[in-house]
Structure formats: C-alpha cells, structure tokens
Amino acid sequence: MASNFMIETDRLMITEFRAEMAEQVHLNSLDEDNRKFVPDEVFETVEEADGTIRFLMECYQGTEGPFVYPVLLRSGENIGYVQAVPVGDQWEVGYHIAAQYTNHGYASEAVMAFLPAIMDRLGIERIWGICREDNVASRRVLEKCSFELQSQGTGMYHGQQHGICKYVYSLKE
Ligand SMILES: CC(C)(COP(=O)(O)OP(=O)(O)OC[C@H]1O[C@@H](n2cnc3c(N)ncnc32)[C@H](O)[C@@H]1OP(=O)(O)O)[C@@H](O)C(=O)NCCC(=O)NCCS
C-alpha cells in the first residue's frame, strides 16, 4: 500500500495518522455511541491511542490492513476516522465521527469519498458495511452511500449477540 494517502472533499480531509494525533484520537473515541456500538475502538488513555496509531501507521506500508485514516475538518480539527478492515478474503468499511460533530453529514461525505479511493487501492469491486440493527445513524450513512442491505439477522458482533445488518457496496452490478 502506497503511503501519503490524502483525499479532500468540500469540507473534509482524509489523511494518514501521525503520532501527535493520539490525544485527539483518545478524546474522540470516548463518546456514548462509540462505547455502545464499537466498544473495541474506545481508547481510555492517550497511551492506548498512541500504541494503536503507531500500529496503524505501520499498516500503511503493508497490504493486509487494517487501513484506517483520520478525518479532519479543513480547519485541521480531527473529528473521526474511516477505515477498510479485512474480513476473511473480503473487506469491510468502518467509520466514527465524534459526537460533537455528528448530524452534519460528515460521515457520509467521508465514506462517499473514501470508497472509490480505497477500493481502487485494494483492487476490489465490493466492500461490506456491517452494523447493529439498532445503529440507526450508521445504517443511514450506509444507505446514503448507496450500500444495499444483503441480510439481517442475529449474530455475534463485538463479542455479543445482536441483531446485525449486512450491507454491500458494489462498483459493478
Ligand atoms: C454513525 C456515525 C458515524 C454517523 O456520523 P454522522 O457524521 O452523524 O453521519 P451523517 O451526518 O453523515 O448521517 C447520519 C444520518 O443518520 C441520521 N440519524 C442520526 N441519528 C438518528 C436517529 N437516532 N434516528 C434516525 N436517524 C438518525 C441523521 O439524521 C443522518 O441522516 P440524514 O442525513 O438523512 O438526516 C456516528 O454517529 C458515529 O460515529 N457513531 C458511533 C460509531 C459507529 O457506530 N460507527 C459505525 C459502526 S457500524
């Protein structure tokens, strides 16, 4: 995977992690929705965020991922991330926008710009979006980004049984 990933949209920049982002990544990760829906991406300390960021920076050099990119406002504020994570021999998209920045369309704007770029880099034509049934905001993001619901049912999600929705986004029909 080539380095220096950078996507610019009208309001956002999607770029690579740098070590100095650890404190903001820690703070962003603490909100209620993230604790509820993505508990294993909550960093209780700056040190924990720092360790993860350093690991993710190393991943940029490889081909196996995960490929996680911070999302910044054009003013430079770090508001969350988008990611592509391997699931078996396929890939899943993920995202978080910190609570104080939600409901402004930032996740949808970031994901829409991220999909063609990351799918091109990974050489894939489809990518999964998997979320809890009750994660209404996340489902809405996937739907706004042209994902299609493939299946809905009970299954394991972050170590617990939940209703789960599996969406897929395809470049080709
Ligand atoms: C899911 C998340 C990324 C959404 O970020 P965001 O920047 O607010 O997303 P957007 O503004 O692009 O879109 C959110 C949509 O959900 C809708 N929404 C949010 N909460 C809602 C609710 N409780 N009921 C109905 N719709 C809701 C918004 O109205 C918006 O839809 P609209 O544009 O049609 O009005 C953010 O809430 C988050 O990070 N949550 C915690 C982490 C997470 O769940 N990640 C996904 C794991 S699968």
The ligand as a Tripos MOL2 file, in Angstrom:
@<TRIPOS>MOLECULE
LIG
   48    50     1     0     0
SMALL
NO_CHARGES

@<TRIPOS>ATOM
      1 C1        -22.6820    6.5550   12.7810 C.3       1 LIG1
      2 C2        -21.9120    7.8680   12.7460 C.3       1 LIG1
      3 C3        -20.5870    7.6420   12.0380 C.3       1 LIG1
      4 C4        -22.7430    8.9070   11.9680 C.3       1 LIG1
      5 O1        -21.9360   10.0730   11.7600 O.3       1 LIG1
      6 P1        -22.5960   11.4310   11.1940 P.3       1 LIG1
      7 O2        -21.4760   12.3050   10.7550 O.co2     1 LIG1
      8 O3        -23.5790   11.9570   12.1490 O.co2     1 LIG1
      9 O4        -23.3700   10.8430    9.9100 O.3       1 LIG1
     10 P2        -24.1850   11.6900    8.8280 P.3       1 LIG1
     11 O5        -24.4830   13.0470    9.3740 O.co2     1 LIG1
     12 O6        -23.4690   11.5900    7.5250 O.co2     1 LIG1
     13 O7        -25.5330   10.8380    8.6980 O.3       1 LIG1
     14 C5        -26.2550   10.4460    9.8210 C.3       1 LIG1
     15 C6        -27.6860   10.1810    9.4180 C.3       1 LIG1
     16 O8        -28.3200    9.4230   10.4480 O.3       1 LIG1
     17 C7        -29.4870   10.1180   10.8680 C.3       1 LIG1
     18 N1        -29.6800    9.8160   12.2790 N.ar      1 LIG1
     19 C8        -28.8200   10.0040   13.2860 C.ar      1 LIG1
     20 N2        -29.3470    9.5760   14.4490 N.ar      1 LIG1
     21 C9        -30.5760    9.0930   14.1410 C.ar      1 LIG1
     22 C10       -31.6310    8.5030   14.8840 C.ar      1 LIG1
     23 N3        -31.4880    8.3000   16.2060 N.pl3     1 LIG1
     24 N4        -32.7580    8.1320   14.2460 N.ar      1 LIG1
     25 C11       -32.8930    8.3170   12.9160 C.ar      1 LIG1
     26 N5        -31.9180    8.8590   12.1370 N.ar      1 LIG1
     27 C12       -30.7950    9.2470   12.7560 C.ar      1 LIG1
     28 C13       -29.1850   11.5660   10.5950 C.3       1 LIG1
     29 O9        -30.3810   12.3250   10.5230 O.3       1 LIG1
     30 C14       -28.4890   11.4430    9.2440 C.3       1 LIG1
     31 O10       -29.4080   11.1740    8.1930 O.3       1 LIG1
     32 P3        -29.9390   12.3360    7.1770 P.3       1 LIG1
     33 O11       -28.7140   12.9500    6.5640 O.co2     1 LIG1
     34 O12       -30.7960   11.5970    6.2130 O.co2     1 LIG1
     35 O13       -30.6780   13.3300    8.0230 O.co2     1 LIG1
     36 C15       -21.6670    8.4120   14.1900 C.3       1 LIG1
     37 O14       -22.8930    8.5500   14.8620 O.3       1 LIG1
     38 C16       -20.7320    7.5040   14.9840 C.2       1 LIG1
     39 O15       -19.5320    7.5920   14.8400 O.2       1 LIG1
     40 N6        -21.3040    6.6210   15.8310 N.am      1 LIG1
     41 C17       -20.5070    5.7450   16.6900 C.3       1 LIG1
     42 C18       -19.5990    4.7860   15.9210 C.3       1 LIG1
     43 C19       -20.3850    3.9050   14.9830 C.2       1 LIG1
     44 O16       -21.4940    3.4840   15.2560 O.2       1 LIG1
     45 N7        -19.7430    3.5960   13.8290 N.am      1 LIG1
     46 C20       -20.3290    2.6950   12.8420 C.3       1 LIG1
     47 C21       -20.1700    1.2760   13.2540 C.3       1 LIG1
     48 S1        -21.0130    0.1680   12.1450 S.3       1 LIG1
@<TRIPOS>BOND
     1     1     2 1
     2     2     3 1
     3     2     4 1
     4     2    36 1
     5     4     5 1
     6     5     6 1
     7     6     7 2
     8     6     8 1
     9     6     9 1
    10     9    10 1
    11    10    11 2
    12    10    12 1
    13    10    13 1
    14    13    14 1
    15    14    15 1
    16    15    16 1
    17    15    30 1
    18    16    17 1
    19    17    18 1
    20    17    28 1
    21    18    19 ar
    22    18    27 ar
    23    19    20 ar
    24    20    21 ar
    25    21    22 ar
    26    21    27 ar
    27    22    23 1
    28    22    24 ar
    29    24    25 ar
    30    25    26 ar
    31    26    27 ar
    32    28    29 1
    33    28    30 1
    34    30    31 1
    35    31    32 1
    36    32    33 2
    37    32    34 1
    38    32    35 1
    39    36    37 1
    40    36    38 1
    41    38    39 2
    42    38    40 1
    43    40    41 1
    44    41    42 1
    45    42    43 1
    46    43    44 2
    47    43    45 1
    48    45    46 1
    49    46    47 1
    50    47    48 1
@<TRIPOS>SUBSTRUCTURE
     1 LIG1         1 GROUP 0 **** ****
